[in-house]
Amino acid sequence: MSNLAEKSNQSYQAAVLLLSKEYYCSSLQCSYFSCLQSAKNLIIESGVNLDEFERLTRENGSHNVIIEETFKIIENSGLRGATFVDLMNNIKRWRKAAVYGLEITLPDTANSAIVRCNTIRNAVNDSLKRI
């Protein structure tokens, strides 16, 4: 298992643990970063030119580039990349609200983030098996 895949697993486990301790904002953040780590691992494993990838992330924001590149890989593997993008954007929006917004993150939102994260990680892992 790669380092990023292991980090993604740890972030996912942390999200579940934090949810059980009622740290909803932190749980949501861990869910989001678990997805990003998993997605970046797929990008690296797919053989993307890392120099070009790093240039794109500097110019366009790393999270957006990771989402876009992962979408392309998932689509090319024969799976539905649009679902990945929709789910990632949900978690990303919730994370921004949790971190920068004035409202308290609700347990239902944190729980939904974990469910979506699990779906995203499964899609990424399915794509990894096809490359």
Secondary structure, DSSP 8 states (H G I E B T S, - for coil): --HHHHHHHHHHHHHHHHHHTT-HHHHHHHHHHHHHHHHHHHHHHTT--HHHHHHHHHHH-HHHHHHHHHHHHHHHTTS-HHHHHHHHHHHHHHHHHHHHSSS---HHHHHHHHHHHHHHHHHHHHHHHH-
